[in-house]
Amino acid sequence: MVLLNVRAVTRSFYGVAALRGVDLAVEAGRITGLIGPNGAGKTTLFNCVSGLVPPDSGRVVFAGADITGARPDRIARRGLVRTFQIARGFPRLTVLEHLLLHGQAQPGEKLSVALMRTAAMQAREAALYARALEVARRLDLTRMLHNTAAELSGGQKKLLEIGRALMAEPKMLLLDEPIAGVNPTLARAIGDRLRELAADGITILLIEHQMDAIARLCEHVIVLAEGRTLIEGTFAALAASPVVQEAYMGRRRWAS
């Protein structure tokens, strides 16, 4: 089943075309790789799909609903959540506080509820706390729950970025370079966590420049070049494709 369908999406900035009619489909329940040279339009595509910027034309359909140009918060509530290349957060907040902050349906956002401390509010806070602990456990962040974001390594911040997205209870994650700049041991650990998430039914569309990670994690790979979908297939097939080698690597063969 196709969960995300992108059709003929275009986007320009000050007259320069970043996306020139991207078409792609992401099947539910697996990890799909999105690769291409710098400037291919990968992050711009994520921005259009997630609502950060509207496409100039084309359609984005998620779980059967047209979300083209919808607000990011509404898209996230439908279950499509993204991360960013640079892990974001509040340096003085702890890991636990970050996770709790990104939980859905926060009961204390209304002043009257926060002051009255209703039973429903306390039950929801307890549920969010339990979910935060579970997310930290599955991402190996439990021992750092009370560390501030400023105390985390780059790789741990990437895990926290994924954890914040998981607190939104997503059906699908758009992950923008979750392994970039991470040491090999932690990069492999992040990859293991992503496989576990996919096994649990969370669909993942993954931008990554580390081809060994793409080969290890992705069942299906889509290549963007010059703002268009160039080719798609298995990593092995793409690695052997002269079209991909020329467009992506300047004719140099990839090591699988």
C-alpha positions in Angstrom: 0.0 0.0 0.0 1.3 3.5 -0.9 1.2 5.7 2.1 2.8 8.9 0.6 2.2 9.9 -3.0 4.0 12.9 -4.5 3.0 14.0 -8.0 4.5 16.6 -10.2 5.7 18.8 -7.3 7.5 22.0 -8.3 9.1 24.7 -6.2 11.2 27.7 -7.1 13.0 30.3 -5.0 13.5 33.8 -6.6 13.1 32.3 -10.0 15.5 29.4 -9.5 13.8 26.0 -9.8 14.6 23.7 -6.9 12.0 21.0 -7.7 11.0 20.5 -11.4 8.1 18.0 -11.1 9.0 15.4 -8.6 7.1 12.1 -8.7 7.5 9.4 -6.1 5.5 6.9 -4.0 6.5 5.5 -0.6 5.0 2.2 0.4 3.9 1.7 3.9 5.9 -0.3 6.5 9.4 0.0 5.0 12.4 2.2 4.9 12.8 4.0 1.6 16.0 5.9 0.8 16.0 9.3 -1.0 19.4 10.1 -2.4 21.1 12.5 -4.9 23.9 15.0 -5.2 23.9 18.2 -3.2 21.4 20.6 -4.7 19.2 17.8 -6.1 16.2 19.1 -4.1 15.9 16.5 -1.4 15.5 18.8 1.6 13.3 21.1 -0.4 11.0 18.2 -1.2 10.8 17.3 2.6 9.9 21.0 3.3 7.1 20.8 0.7 5.8 17.5 1.9 5.9 18.5 5.6 4.2 21.9 5.0 7.2 24.0 5.9 7.0 25.6 2.5 4.1 25.2 0.0 4.8 23.7 -3.4 4.2 25.9 -6.4 2.3 23.1 -8.1 1.6 19.4 -7.9 0.0 17.3 -5.2 1.0 15.6 -2.0 -1.3 12.8 -0.8 -0.7 11.1 2.6 -2.8 8.2 3.8 -5.4 9.0 1.2 -5.8 12.7 2.1 -4.6 15.6 0.0 -2.2 17.6 2.3 -0.8 19.9 -0.4 0.1 23.2 1.2 -1.4 22.3 4.6 0.1 23.7 7.8 2.9 21.7 9.4 1.0 21.1 12.6 -2.0 19.7 10.8 0.2 17.4 8.7 2.0 16.2 11.9 -1.4 15.5 13.5 -2.2 13.3 10.6 0.8 11.2 11.4 3.5 12.6 9.0 6.4 13.9 11.1 9.9 15.1 10.0 13.3 15.7 11.5 16.0 18.2 10.4 19.6 17.9 9.2 20.7 19.9 12.3 19.3 18.6 15.5 17.2 21.3 17.1 16.2 21.8 20.7 16.5 23.9 23.9 20.0 23.6 25.3 18.9 23.8 29.0 16.0 21.4 28.8 16.7 17.8 29.7 16.1 14.8 27.4 12.9 14.0 29.3 11.7 17.5 29.1 12.3 17.6 25.4 10.3 14.4 24.9 7.4 15.5 27.1 7.3 18.9 25.3 6.6 17.1 21.9 3.8 14.9 23.2 0.4 15.2 21.5 -2.7 16.7 23.1 -0.9 18.5 26.0 -3.6 18.9 28.7 -1.9 21.9 30.4 -2.1 24.2 27.4 -5.4 25.6 28.6 -5.1 27.8 31.6 -8.3 26.6 33.2 -7.3 23.0 33.0 -3.8 23.7 34.2 -5.1 25.5 37.3 -7.8 22.9 38.1 -5.6 19.9 37.7 -8.5 17.7 36.6 -8.4 13.9 36.7 -8.3 13.8 32.9 -5.3 16.2 32.8 -3.4 14.1 35.3 -4.2 10.9 33.4 -3.0 12.4 30.1 0.2 13.7 31.8 0.9 10.2 33.2 0.3 8.7 29.7 2.8 11.2 28.2 5.3 10.5 30.8 5.0 6.8 30.2 5.4 7.3 26.5 8.5 9.5 27.0 10.1 6.7 29.1 9.3 4.1 26.4 10.7 6.3 23.6 13.9 6.9 25.6 14.2 3.2 26.2 13.9 2.1 22.6 16.4 4.8 21.5 18.9 4.0 24.3 18.5 7.4 25.9 17.3 6.2 29.3 20.6 6.8 31.1 20.6 10.4 29.7 17.0 11.3 30.7 18.1 14.0 33.1 21.0 15.4 31.0 20.5 18.7 29.2 20.6 18.8 25.4 23.8 20.8 25.6 25.5 17.8 27.3 24.7 15.4 24.5 27.0 14.3 21.8 26.1 14.9 18.1 24.8 11.4 17.7 22.8 11.5 20.9 21.2 14.7 19.7 20.2 12.9 16.5 18.6 10.2 18.6 16.7 12.9 20.6 15.5 14.4 17.3 14.1 11.1 16.3 12.6 10.7 19.9 10.8 14.0 19.6 9.3 12.9 16.3 8.2 9.6 17.9 6.4 11.4 20.7 3.9 12.7 18.0 2.9 9.0 17.4 3.7 9.1 13.7 2.6 6.8 10.9 5.5 8.0 8.9 8.8 9.7 9.5 10.8 12.0 7.1 14.4 11.7 8.4 16.8 14.2 7.0 20.3 12.8 7.4 19.9 11.2 10.8 23.4 9.6 10.6 25.4 12.6 9.2 28.4 13.5 11.3 27.9 10.5 13.7 30.7 8.1 14.6 30.4 4.7 13.0 29.4 2.8 16.1 26.5 5.2 17.0 25.6 5.4 13.3 25.1 1.6 13.2 23.1 1.8 16.5 20.8 4.5 15.0 20.3 2.3 11.9 19.3 -0.6 14.2 16.7 1.6 15.9 15.3 2.6 12.5 14.9 -1.0 11.5 13.1 -1.7 14.7 10.7 1.2 14.0 10.0 -0.1 10.5 9.4 -3.5 11.9 6.8 -1.9 14.3 5.0 -0.5 11.3 6.4 3.0 11.1 7.1 4.0 7.5 10.4 5.9 6.9 11.6 8.1 4.1 15.3 8.6 4.7 17.7 11.2 3.2 21.3 10.1 3.7 24.6 10.7 2.0 26.3 7.6 3.6 25.8 5.0 0.9 26.7 2.1 3.2 23.8 3.1 5.5 21.4 3.4 2.5 22.5 -0.1 1.3 22.1 -1.6 4.8 18.7 0.0 5.7 16.7 0.7 2.6 14.5 -1.8 0.7 13.8 0.7 -2.0 15.8 3.8 -3.1 14.8 6.9 -5.1 17.4 9.1 -6.8 16.8 12.8 -7.3 18.9 14.9 -9.7 18.4 18.5 -10.7 15.0 18.7 -9.0 13.5 15.6 -10.7 13.1 11.9 -10.0 15.9 10.3 -11.9 15.5 6.6 -11.2 14.4 4.2 -8.5 14.9 0.6 -7.5 17.1 -1.5 -5.2 20.4 -0.1 -4.0 22.3 -2.9 -5.9 20.5 -2.0 -9.2 21.1 1.7 -8.8 24.8 1.2 -7.9 25.3 -0.6 -11.1 23.3 1.9 -13.2 25.5 4.0 -15.6 22.8 6.8 -15.4 23.2 7.0 -11.6 26.9 6.8 -11.7 27.1 9.7 -14.1 24.5 11.9 -12.5 25.4 11.2 -8.9 29.0 10.2 -8.7 30.5 11.5 -11.9 31.0 8.0 -13.4 32.8 6.7 -10.4 31.5 3.3 -9.3 29.9 2.9 -5.9 31.1 0.5 -3.3 28.2 -1.6 -2.1 
